[in-house]
Amino acid sequence: MKTPYEVIREGQLEKRSGNFLRLWKKKRGLLTRDRLRLFSSPGADPKELRFHSILRIDSVHHTSNYIYFTIVTDRRDFNFRCTGESSWNSAITMALIDFQNRRALAGFRGLGQYNDPPEQSDSDYEEPAPGTVRMY
């Protein structure tokens, strides 16, 4: 079984700064089942993008050297780029889909959707009409 802290992908990607110059800054990324952690330098505290706040991965654009993409959260947008071989956008998208699916299943389980159906007695059984195809 996978733990929430199991590393799915680790490597370098670049984040566009939010200041006036909008420079690309290299970050070491660490992708787990529930978040993307970004380290600016070794030993520095990471900045985290938790999947519960990410709405979607948007604006994927390919050039000869880079893949550009935007992570849209409930508060702001973050622009990233990575080399074409690294495919960070795909890894983040797949991890986000997995997270959203697990959250949806947990919601269904909380509503009792996966409980066993009640046992039927012989008196509840009805003989199908002639010519009816039974689907099991």
C-alpha positions as CSV (number, residue, x, y, z in Angstrom):
1,M,0.0,0.0,0.0
2,K,1.2,3.5,-0.8
3,T,1.8,6.0,1.9
4,P,0.9,9.7,1.5
5,Y,4.6,10.5,1.7
6,E,5.8,8.0,-0.9
7,V,7.7,9.9,-3.6
8,I,6.2,9.6,-7.1
9,R,8.7,11.9,-8.8
10,E,11.7,13.9,-7.9
11,G,13.8,16.3,-10.0
12,Q,14.2,19.7,-11.4
13,L,11.6,22.1,-12.7
14,E,11.4,25.8,-13.0
15,K,8.8,28.2,-11.5
16,R,8.1,31.6,-12.8
17,S,8.5,34.3,-10.1
18,G,5.6,36.6,-9.4
19,N,7.7,39.7,-9.2
20,F,8.0,42.4,-11.9
21,L,10.8,40.7,-13.8
22,R,9.0,37.3,-13.9
23,L,12.2,35.3,-14.1
24,W,12.4,31.5,-14.2
25,K,13.8,30.0,-11.0
26,K,15.1,26.4,-10.7
27,K,13.4,24.4,-8.0
28,R,13.9,20.8,-6.9
29,G,10.5,19.2,-7.0
30,L,9.2,16.4,-4.9
31,L,5.8,14.9,-5.9
32,T,3.9,12.7,-3.5
33,R,0.4,11.4,-3.5
34,D,-1.1,14.5,-1.9
35,R,1.2,17.4,-2.6
36,L,4.0,19.0,-4.7
37,R,6.9,20.2,-2.6
38,L,9.3,22.8,-4.1
39,F,12.8,23.4,-2.6
40,S,14.7,26.5,-3.7
41,S,18.0,25.3,-2.2
42,P,19.3,22.3,-0.3
43,G,18.3,22.5,3.4
44,A,15.7,25.2,2.8
45,D,12.2,24.7,3.9
46,P,10.0,23.6,1.0
47,K,7.0,25.4,-0.3
48,E,4.0,23.1,-0.8
49,L,1.1,22.9,-3.2
50,R,-1.4,20.6,-1.6
51,F,-3.7,18.8,-4.0
52,H,-6.8,19.7,-2.0
53,S,-6.3,23.3,-3.1
54,I,-5.4,22.5,-6.8
55,L,-8.3,22.9,-9.2
56,R,-6.6,21.9,-12.4
57,I,-3.4,21.8,-14.6
58,D,-3.9,24.4,-17.3
59,S,-2.3,26.0,-20.4
60,V,0.0,23.1,-21.4
61,H,2.2,24.4,-24.2
62,H,5.1,22.6,-25.9
63,T,8.2,24.1,-27.5
64,S,11.3,22.4,-28.8
65,N,13.0,22.7,-25.3
66,Y,10.3,23.0,-22.7
67,I,6.8,22.1,-21.6
68,Y,5.0,25.1,-20.0
69,F,2.1,24.6,-17.7
70,T,0.0,26.4,-15.1
71,I,-1.2,24.9,-11.8
72,V,-4.5,26.7,-10.9
73,T,-5.3,26.7,-7.2
74,D,-8.2,28.2,-5.3
75,R,-6.0,31.3,-4.5
76,R,-3.7,31.9,-7.4
77,D,-2.0,30.5,-10.5
78,F,1.6,29.1,-10.6
79,N,3.5,29.0,-13.9
80,F,6.1,26.2,-14.4
81,R,8.2,24.8,-17.1
82,C,10.2,21.6,-17.4
83,T,12.2,19.8,-20.1
84,G,10.2,17.7,-22.5
85,E,11.8,14.5,-21.3
86,S,10.9,15.0,-17.6
87,S,7.1,15.3,-18.2
88,W,6.4,16.9,-14.8
89,N,3.1,18.1,-16.1
90,S,1.9,14.6,-16.8
91,A,3.1,13.3,-13.5
92,I,1.4,16.1,-11.5
93,T,-1.8,15.6,-13.6
94,M,-1.9,11.8,-12.9
95,A,-1.2,12.3,-9.2
96,L,-3.9,15.0,-9.0
97,I,-6.4,12.6,-10.7
98,D,-5.5,9.8,-8.3
99,F,-5.9,12.2,-5.3
100,Q,-9.4,13.4,-6.6
101,N,-10.5,9.8,-7.2
102,R,-9.4,8.7,-3.7
103,R,-11.3,11.7,-2.2
104,A,-14.4,10.9,-4.2
105,L,-14.3,7.2,-3.1
106,A,-13.9,8.3,0.5
107,G,-17.0,10.5,0.1
108,F,-19.0,7.6,-1.3
109,R,-17.9,5.3,1.5
110,G,-18.9,8.0,4.0
111,L,-22.4,8.1,2.5
112,G,-22.8,4.3,2.8
113,Q,-22.7,3.6,-0.9
114,Y,-20.4,0.6,-0.4
115,N,-22.3,-1.1,2.4
116,D,-23.5,-4.6,1.7
117,P,-27.1,-4.8,0.5
118,P,-29.6,-6.3,2.9
119,E,-30.1,-10.1,2.8
120,Q,-33.2,-11.2,0.9
121,S,-35.4,-13.9,2.2
122,D,-37.1,-16.5,0.0
123,S,-40.4,-14.7,0.3
124,D,-38.8,-11.6,-1.5
125,Y,-38.0,-13.7,-4.6
126,E,-40.2,-13.2,-7.6
127,E,-40.2,-15.6,-10.6
128,P,-39.3,-13.7,-13.8
129,A,-41.9,-13.4,-16.5
130,P,-41.7,-15.9,-19.3
131,G,-39.3,-14.8,-22.0
132,T,-37.4,-12.5,-19.6
133,V,-33.6,-12.5,-19.8
134,R,-32.0,-12.6,-16.4
135,M,-28.9,-10.3,-16.0
136,Y,-26.4,-11.4,-13.4
